Amino acid sequence: LGESLLTLTAASNALLSLPFSFSRLSNLTELDLSDNKLGPLPPPVVWQLPKLNLLAMASNGLQRLDHEVGRLRLLKWLDVSDNQLEALPLQALLSSMQLEVLKISGNVLEVPDDLPLMACW
């Protein structure tokens, strides 16, 4: 399964974490972990999936999004809506210039006054 799997939907499973063996899914391009219980931080193994272009982690009780998200250079679509995020790792997100869709509704975010992307939102 490891190298041939491209899309994995594991939504609504009450997952608390992901095993390190997930890092063997080296060709995974789409991962949906929505509606689980992964908070307060995303599982570190997620940042070891270099081909991800879609990552959905909505409704997980996430309180923080690690700067490691910047390691996902091919990421185009990120959904972290309906969590408890107070801030975003802007530098990490800006370094991933492939990002086309960022879903952040339903959080408790404070938008800084000097946000360079304001014209794009």
Secondary structure, DSSP 8 states (H G I E B T S, - for coil): -TTT--EEE--SS------GGGGG-TT--EEE--SS---SS--GGGGG-TT-SEEE--SS------GGGGG-TT--EEE--SS------HHHHHH-TT--EEE-TTS-----TT-TTGGG-
